Amino acid sequence: MISKRIKELASIIPDAKRIIDVGCDHALLDIYLASKKSETKFLATDISKNALESAKKNISDNHLENRIETLLTDGLNNITLNKEDLIVISGMGTNTIIDIISKRLEEINNIIIQSNRDLETLRNFMVKNNFKILDEKVIFDDYYYIFIRFSKGKQEYSSEDFWLGPIIKNSSNIEYFKFLLKRYQKILFEIPDHNLKKETIENRINFLRKLIEKK
């Protein structure tokens, strides 16, 4: 059964000639997308041999060997990238993601990322390396997941855009804003008065309160 997270991730993925799923795990995303995008080819990669063997079995069980290739590799190593490729990296930490893509930034034009943590650092890194944010999506599936679609290009962003998201902040997702508000209130409670981060957290709490009031 395909999880809500995978279905929602798939919904933000546009048509592409080839989709490269980095850290594919069991290739469930690729299999689901293959049923929706008949003209797309897929490359499912993973650093884990066991995960890739499971992916191969799932692909075979769905008779998609001619659509979905697999590759045992670390990140984007040993992959020839084309400008039409769309890369998807989901379920890793920001530092790991940055390490994977930093070596191939000049060759990447379109990428969708779901990081488990530190989205502010991720957005900053991508924007500094000449990517703009085309789309964002927040979903709840026992936990809040955020998908961000980046494309080559330049755009100006505010400080709120980096920690909250330029598209997310204009959404009507009040429950997510309330979740963030509680999280920042907890952080504020734990920060000593002399800590320089205290003012930043207070500003974010005030921003979220105003955002919730407007909605």
DOROKOL-755931 format. One record per residue: chain; x, z, y of N, C-alpha, C in turn. Coordinates in steps of 0.02 Angstrom, whole numbers. Atoms other than C-alpha are relative to their C-alpha. Example, Ala and Ser with C-alpha at 12.3 -4.5 7.8 and 13.67 -1.06 7.14 Angstrom:
BEGIN
> chain | n_c1 | n_c3 | n_c2 | ca_c1 | ca_c3 | ca_c2 | c_c1 | c_c3 | c_c2
> A | 45 | 0 | -59 | 615 | 390 | -225 | 45 | 0 | 60
> A | -42 | -3 | -59 | 684 | 357 | -53 | -39 | 37 | 55
***
This chain:
BEGIN
> chain | n_c1 | n_c3 | n_c2 | ca_c1 | ca_c3 | ca_c2 | c_c1 | c_c3 | c_c2
> A | 42 | 0 | -60 | 0 | 0 | 0 | 44 | 0 | 62
> A | -39 | 5 | -61 | 67 | -49 | 171 | -21 | 55 | 48
> A | 14 | -56 | -45 | 81 | 97 | 291 | -23 | -25 | 68
> A | 21 | 16 | -68 | 6 | 100 | 464 | 60 | -18 | 43
> A | -61 | 14 | -39 | 183 | 104 | 536 | 23 | -72 | -9
> A | -23 | 69 | 13 | 230 | -60 | 452 | -48 | -51 | 29
> A | 50 | 46 | -28 | 67 | -144 | 502 | 6 | -5 | 76
> A | -5 | 0 | -72 | 88 | -91 | 683 | 66 | -31 | 24
> A | -63 | 32 | -16 | 270 | -143 | 685 | -7 | -76 | -5
> A | 11 | 72 | 9 | 219 | -313 | 618 | -39 | -31 | 57
> A | 43 | 27 | -52 | 92 | -332 | 757 | 37 | -15 | 65
> A | -40 | 12 | -60 | 228 | -330 | 890 | 53 | -55 | -11
> A | -50 | 50 | 18 | 335 | -460 | 800 | -29 | -70 | 11
> A | 26 | 68 | -14 | 310 | -637 | 870 | 22 | -50 | -54
> A | -22 | 53 | 45 | 328 | -799 | 775 | 73 | -16 | 12
> A | -72 | 17 | -6 | 509 | -846 | 740 | 19 | -44 | -59
> A | -24 | 43 | 54 | 604 | -973 | 637 | 28 | 42 | -57
> A | -27 | -45 | 51 | 697 | -833 | 547 | -2 | 71 | 27
> A | 0 | -71 | -17 | 673 | -645 | 549 | 51 | 35 | -44
> A | -52 | -38 | 36 | 821 | -535 | 501 | -19 | 74 | 3
> A | 21 | -70 | 5 | 765 | -363 | 442 | 60 | 41 | -23
> A | -61 | -39 | 13 | 916 | -248 | 455 | -20 | 70 | -25
> A | 21 | -63 | 30 | 899 | -96 | 342 | -70 | -7 | -27
> A | 68 | 19 | 22 | 751 | -173 | 251 | -32 | 50 | -48
> A | 25 | -48 | 50 | 734 | -31 | 124 | -33 | -38 | -58
> A | 33 | 33 | 56 | 603 | -98 | 2 | -29 | -69 | 18
> A | 22 | 66 | -25 | 568 | -257 | 104 | -75 | -5 | 9
> A | 73 | 1 | -7 | 387 | -207 | 130 | -21 | -35 | 65
> A | 15 | 35 | -63 | 389 | -268 | 311 | 5 | -75 | -10
> A | -11 | 72 | 10 | 458 | -438 | 259 | -56 | -31 | -43
> A | 53 | 24 | 44 | 330 | -457 | 120 | -66 | -5 | 37
> A | 62 | 0 | -40 | 187 | -412 | 237 | 1 | -57 | 51
> A | -5 | 52 | -50 | 249 | -529 | 373 | -3 | -70 | -31
> A | 1 | 65 | 34 | 273 | -671 | 248 | -72 | -24 | -12
> A | 71 | 18 | 11 | 85 | -666 | 216 | -34 | -21 | 65
> A | 29 | 15 | -66 | 53 | -684 | 403 | 33 | -59 | 34
> A | -39 | 52 | -35 | 188 | -808 | 456 | 27 | -50 | -51
> A | -15 | 46 | 54 | 190 | -954 | 336 | 61 | -45 | 14
> A | -56 | 44 | -17 | 326 | -1051 | 431 | 66 | 38 | 8
> A | -59 | -41 | -13 | 450 | -907 | 445 | 40 | 13 | -63
> A | -46 | -21 | 53 | 602 | -876 | 337 | 24 | 71 | 15
> A | -20 | -69 | -9 | 666 | -699 | 310 | 67 | 14 | -34
> A | -60 | -26 | 31 | 832 | -615 | 278 | -5 | 75 | 2
> A | 7 | -73 | 6 | 814 | -437 | 215 | 67 | 29 | -22
> A | -66 | -29 | 15 | 975 | -335 | 220 | -3 | 76 | -5
> A | -6 | -73 | 4 | 1025 | -160 | 174 | 71 | 17 | -23
> A | -66 | -24 | 21 | 1185 | -60 | 151 | -3 | 34 | -69
> A | 10 | -35 | 63 | 1111 | 27 | -1 | -16 | -49 | -56
> A | 11 | 44 | 57 | 1125 | -65 | -167 | -66 | 16 | -34
> A | 62 | -20 | 32 | 981 | 35 | -240 | -61 | -24 | 39
> A | 55 | 23 | -43 | 868 | -5 | -92 | -10 | -75 | -7
> A | 4 | 73 | 3 | 910 | -189 | -103 | -26 | -23 | -68
> A | 26 | 17 | 66 | 875 | -194 | -289 | -76 | 10 | -2
> A | 71 | -12 | -5 | 705 | -119 | -254 | -34 | -55 | 41
> A | 27 | 54 | -42 | 678 | -248 | -116 | -6 | -65 | -40
> A | 1 | 62 | 41 | 723 | -390 | -236 | -58 | 0 | -49
> A | 56 | -5 | 48 | 597 | -327 | -364 | -67 | -11 | 34
> A | 63 | 8 | -37 | 459 | -315 | -234 | -10 | -73 | 21
> A | 3 | 71 | -21 | 500 | -490 | -171 | -19 | -44 | -59
> A | 14 | 38 | 61 | 498 | -558 | -347 | -72 | 10 | -24
> A | 68 | -15 | 22 | 335 | -470 | -390 | -52 | -36 | 42
> A | 45 | 36 | -46 | 256 | -557 | -239 | 15 | -74 | 3
> A | -16 | 72 | 5 | 333 | -726 | -284 | 23 | -29 | 67
> A | -23 | 21 | -67 | 423 | -739 | -117 | 76 | -13 | 2
> A | -73 | 12 | 2 | 601 | -777 | -174 | 21 | -60 | 43
> A | -17 | 60 | -39 | 594 | -945 | -84 | -9 | 11 | 75
> A | 12 | -15 | -71 | 545 | -862 | 80 | 44 | 57 | 26
> A | -37 | -60 | -21 | 642 | -698 | 82 | 67 | 3 | -36
> A | -67 | -10 | 28 | 830 | -694 | 54 | 19 | 73 | 7
> A | -25 | -68 | -7 | 921 | -530 | 27 | 76 | -1 | 5
> A | -73 | -4 | -8 | 1096 | -476 | 72 | 21 | 73 | 2
> A | -29 | -67 | -1 | 1194 | -318 | 34 | 56 | 1 | 52
> A | -50 | 0 | -53 | 1288 | -283 | 195 | -12 | 58 | 47
> A | 4 | -53 | -50 | 1321 | -156 | 332 | -21 | -30 | 67
> A | 24 | 26 | -65 | 1215 | -198 | 485 | -5 | -75 | 1
> A | 1 | 72 | -7 | 1244 | -376 | 542 | 64 | -33 | -26
> A | -62 | 28 | 28 | 1409 | -399 | 452 | -16 | -57 | -48
> A | 5 | 57 | 46 | 1430 | -564 | 359 | -64 | -41 | 8
> A | 60 | 39 | -14 | 1276 | -640 | 441 | 16 | -49 | 57
> A | -6 | 50 | -53 | 1284 | -802 | 541 | -64 | 0 | 40
> A | 60 | -5 | -42 | 1165 | -779 | 687 | -12 | -65 | 38
> A | 21 | 57 | -40 | 1069 | -920 | 770 | -41 | 25 | 59
> A | 33 | -23 | -61 | 994 | -910 | 944 | -76 | 8 | -9
> A | 72 | -6 | 13 | 818 | -931 | 871 | -18 | 60 | -43
> A | 13 | -57 | 44 | 837 | -780 | 756 | -32 | 58 | 37
> A | 29 | -62 | -25 | 731 | -626 | 784 | 24 | 56 | -46
> A | -28 | -56 | 39 | 815 | -464 | 728 | -48 | 59 | 5
> A | 41 | -60 | 1 | 716 | -311 | 677 | 41 | 56 | -31
> A | -34 | -60 | 26 | 796 | -139 | 658 | -48 | 58 | 9
> A | 50 | -53 | -3 | 679 | 3 | 615 | 20 | 59 | -43
> A | -9 | -61 | 40 | 699 | 183 | 559 | 69 | 29 | 1
> A | -67 | -28 | -6 | 877 | 221 | 615 | 6 | 38 | 66
> A | -14 | -34 | -63 | 951 | 331 | 751 | 30 | -48 | 50
> A | -25 | 43 | -53 | 1000 | 257 | 918 | 75 | -14 | -5
> A | -72 | 11 | 5 | 1187 | 281 | 893 | 18 | -49 | -55
> A | -11 | 46 | 55 | 1181 | 190 | 727 | -21 | -71 | 20
> A | 25 | 65 | -22 | 1079 | 48 | 803 | 49 | -32 | 50
> A | -47 | 26 | -49 | 1197 | 30 | 950 | 65 | -22 | -33
> A | -60 | 19 | 36 | 1345 | 27 | 832 | -9 | -67 | -37
> A | 14 | 61 | 37 | 1263 | -112 | 731 | 0 | -61 | 46
> A | 11 | 59 | -42 | 1217 | -226 | 875 | 55 | -12 | 52
> A | -50 | 6 | -55 | 1361 | -192 | 997 | 53 | -53 | -15
> A | -50 | 49 | 19 | 1478 | -306 | 898 | -25 | -72 | 4
> A | 29 | 67 | 3 | 1357 | -453 | 906 | -46 | -14 | 60
> A | 46 | 5 | -57 | 1272 | -434 | 1076 | -5 | -70 | 29
> A | 0 | 66 | -30 | 1323 | -605 | 1139 | -39 | -50 | -42
> A | 34 | 47 | 45 | 1240 | -687 | 988 | -74 | 17 | -8
> A | 70 | -23 | 9 | 1075 | -590 | 997 | -41 | -20 | 62
> A | 45 | 19 | -55 | 932 | -660 | 1101 | -66 | 40 | -2
> A | 63 | -36 | 8 | 780 | -569 | 1031 | 6 | 53 | -54
> A | -6 | -55 | 48 | 771 | -401 | 945 | -56 | 51 | 10
> A | 51 | -53 | -2 | 638 | -272 | 903 | 30 | 62 | -33
> A | -32 | -62 | 23 | 694 | -92 | 881 | -50 | 57 | -3
> A | 35 | -63 | 4 | 611 | 65 | 819 | 52 | 53 | -18
> A | -50 | -52 | 10 | 732 | 209 | 841 | -34 | 67 | -11
> A | 28 | -66 | 15 | 700 | 382 | 773 | 11 | 51 | 55
> A | -16 | -49 | -53 | 773 | 466 | 927 | 36 | -33 | 58
> A | -40 | 17 | -59 | 849 | 451 | 1101 | -14 | -71 | 26
> A | 19 | 66 | -26 | 752 | 301 | 1167 | 26 | -12 | 70
> A | -27 | 9 | -68 | 815 | 333 | 1343 | 69 | -31 | -3
> A | -67 | 28 | 9 | 994 | 299 | 1287 | -4 | -72 | -23
> A | 8 | 68 | 27 | 936 | 145 | 1191 | -21 | -48 | 55
> A | 23 | 45 | -54 | 842 | 70 | 1339 | 56 | -12 | 50
> A | -56 | 7 | -47 | 990 | 104 | 1455 | 52 | -48 | -27
> A | -51 | 42 | 30 | 1111 | 22 | 1335 | -21 | -73 | 1
> A | 24 | 69 | 3 | 1005 | -133 | 1313 | -3 | -33 | 69
> A | 6 | 28 | -68 | 970 | -157 | 1498 | 69 | -13 | 30
> A | -68 | 10 | -26 | 1154 | -134 | 1543 | 34 | -60 | -33
> A | -29 | 58 | 35 | 1193 | -271 | 1417 | -44 | -62 | 6
> A | 38 | 60 | -19 | 1073 | -395 | 1497 | -58 | -16 | -46
> A | 63 | 10 | 36 | 915 | -369 | 1396 | -56 | 29 | 42
> A | 59 | -27 | -33 | 741 | -344 | 1466 | -52 | 19 | -53
> A | 52 | -25 | 46 | 592 | -257 | 1387 | -62 | -44 | 6
> A | 58 | 44 | 0 | 455 | -380 | 1339 | -64 | 36 | -21
> A | 59 | -34 | 26 | 340 | -262 | 1246 | 20 | 68 | -29
> A | -10 | -66 | 30 | 322 | -83 | 1186 | -66 | 21 | -32
> A | 61 | -24 | 33 | 200 | 2 | 1070 | 12 | 70 | -28
> A | -2 | -68 | 27 | 167 | 184 | 1025 | -54 | 6 | -54
> A | 51 | -12 | 51 | 81 | 226 | 861 | 13 | 69 | -32
> A | -5 | -65 | 34 | 46 | 387 | 768 | -16 | -9 | -74
> A | 9 | 3 | 72 | 69 | 392 | 580 | 35 | 61 | -30
> A | -29 | -66 | 15 | 101 | 578 | 544 | 56 | 18 | 49
> A | -53 | -10 | -49 | 232 | 559 | 682 | -7 | -57 | 50
> A | 3 | 54 | -49 | 246 | 459 | 843 | 59 | -47 | -10
> A | -51 | 52 | 5 | 340 | 295 | 823 | -7 | -47 | 60
> A | 0 | 46 | -57 | 389 | 181 | 966 | 39 | -63 | -18
> A | -31 | 65 | 12 | 427 | -4 | 945 | 14 | -33 | 67
> A | -18 | 33 | -63 | 520 | -96 | 1083 | 26 | -70 | -15
> A | -22 | 69 | 7 | 541 | -283 | 1096 | 43 | -19 | 60
> A | -48 | 20 | -51 | 695 | -340 | 1193 | 15 | -74 | -4
> A | -21 | 70 | -3 | 744 | -514 | 1250 | 55 | -7 | 52
> A | -53 | 11 | -49 | 896 | -581 | 1342 | -30 | -14 | 69
> A | 26 | 9 | -67 | 867 | -571 | 1529 | 12 | 62 | 42
> A | -12 | -57 | -45 | 883 | -459 | 1681 | -64 | 20 | 35
> A | 57 | -27 | -35 | 754 | -346 | 1759 | 17 | 70 | 25
> A | -12 | -66 | -29 | 755 | -192 | 1870 | -49 | 50 | -29
> A | 42 | -53 | 28 | 689 | -28 | 1801 | 10 | 65 | 37
> A | -4 | -66 | -31 | 651 | 144 | 1871 | 25 | 50 | -51
> A | -23 | -52 | 46 | 714 | 306 | 1798 | -54 | 18 | -51
> A | 55 | -14 | 46 | 541 | 336 | 1723 | -5 | -53 | -55
> A | 3 | 54 | 49 | 551 | 167 | 1637 | 48 | 12 | -57
> A | -50 | -11 | 52 | 705 | 222 | 1541 | -20 | 56 | -47
> A | 16 | -56 | 46 | 641 | 388 | 1473 | -70 | -4 | -29
> A | 69 | 4 | 25 | 456 | 346 | 1456 | -18 | -70 | -24
> A | 14 | 69 | 19 | 452 | 156 | 1446 | -42 | -35 | 53
> A | 35 | 35 | -54 | 396 | 28 | 1578 | -71 | -23 | -20
> A | 67 | 22 | 23 | 248 | -32 | 1472 | -40 | 60 | -23
> A | 35 | -60 | 25 | 206 | 134 | 1390 | -29 | 41 | 57
> A | 24 | -42 | -55 | 189 | 224 | 1557 | -63 | -27 | 32
> A | 60 | 31 | -28 | 53 | 101 | 1608 | -56 | -6 | -51
> A | 51 | 4 | 53 | -42 | 119 | 1445 | -50 | 57 | 10
> A | 52 | -52 | -4 | -194 | 229 | 1415 | 8 | 51 | -57
> A | -13 | -43 | 57 | -112 | 329 | 1275 | 8 | 73 | 23
> A | -1 | -68 | -26 | -159 | 501 | 1342 | 27 | 49 | -52
> A | -23 | -47 | 52 | -127 | 589 | 1176 | 76 | 0 | -6
> A | -74 | 3 | 2 | 53 | 528 | 1176 | 30 | 35 | 61
> A | -25 | -32 | -61 | 77 | 585 | 1356 | -6 | 77 | -7
> A | 10 | -72 | 11 | 7 | 757 | 1309 | 52 | 27 | -49
> A | -51 | -19 | 48 | 125 | 764 | 1160 | 68 | 7 | 35
> A | -63 | -4 | -37 | 273 | 726 | 1274 | 2 | 59 | 47
> A | 4 | -56 | -47 | 214 | 853 | 1402 | 15 | 66 | -36
> A | -13 | -61 | 38 | 212 | 991 | 1271 | 73 | 5 | -22
> A | -70 | 0 | 21 | 383 | 939 | 1208 | 46 | 19 | 57
> A | -42 | -16 | -57 | 460 | 945 | 1381 | -10 | 71 | 25
> A | 13 | -70 | -19 | 375 | 1111 | 1419 | 39 | 47 | -46
> A | -38 | -41 | 48 | 455 | 1182 | 1261 | 75 | -3 | 17
> A | -71 | 7 | -18 | 625 | 1112 | 1313 | 15 | 40 | 63
> A | -10 | -36 | -63 | 606 | 1185 | 1488 | 4 | 75 | -12
> A | 1 | -71 | 16 | 567 | 1356 | 1415 | 66 | 23 | -30
> A | -62 | -18 | 35 | 729 | 1351 | 1314 | 62 | -12 | 42
> A | -58 | 15 | -41 | 842 | 1291 | 1455 | 15 | 59 | 48
> A | -18 | -53 | -48 | 937 | 1427 | 1554 | -10 | -24 | 72
> A | 14 | 17 | -70 | 898 | 1433 | 1741 | 57 | -38 | 34
> A | -57 | 31 | -33 | 1074 | 1378 | 1789 | 16 | -69 | -26
> A | -15 | 64 | 30 | 1070 | 1223 | 1680 | -22 | -57 | 46
> A | 14 | 56 | -46 | 1077 | 1060 | 1781 | -57 | -44 | -26
> A | 53 | 41 | 28 | 953 | 977 | 1662 | -69 | 26 | 16
> A | 64 | -32 | -12 | 816 | 1097 | 1714 | -43 | -40 | 50
> A | 36 | 38 | -52 | 769 | 998 | 1870 | -26 | -67 | -28
> A | 21 | 64 | 30 | 762 | 835 | 1771 | -62 | 10 | -44
> A | 57 | -15 | 44 | 644 | 912 | 1642 | -62 | 17 | 41
> A | 56 | -18 | -43 | 535 | 986 | 1779 | -31 | -62 | 32
> A | 25 | 62 | -31 | 521 | 815 | 1863 | -39 | -41 | -51
> A | 35 | 38 | 51 | 469 | 736 | 1699 | -67 | 31 | -17
> A | 63 | -35 | 12 | 337 | 869 | 1669 | -50 | -15 | 55
> A | 44 | 15 | -56 | 265 | 840 | 1842 | -24 | -73 | -2
> A | 18 | 71 | 5 | 267 | 652 | 1816 | -54 | -10 | -54
> A | 48 | 6 | 55 | 173 | 669 | 1650 | -67 | 31 | 19
> A | 63 | -32 | -22 | 45 | 788 | 1725 | -40 | -46 | 45
> A | 34 | 46 | -46 | 5 | 663 | 1864 | -26 | -61 | -37
> A | 20 | 59 | 40 | -1 | 521 | 1737 | -64 | 15 | -39
> A | 59 | -20 | 39 | -127 | 616 | 1630 | -61 | 7 | 45
> A | 55 | -8 | -48 | -233 | 659 | 1782 | -30 | -67 | 20
> A | 23 | 67 | -20 | -243 | 476 | 1832 | -40 | -34 | -54
> A | 34 | 33 | 56 | -300 | 423 | 1659 | -69 | 30 | -11
***
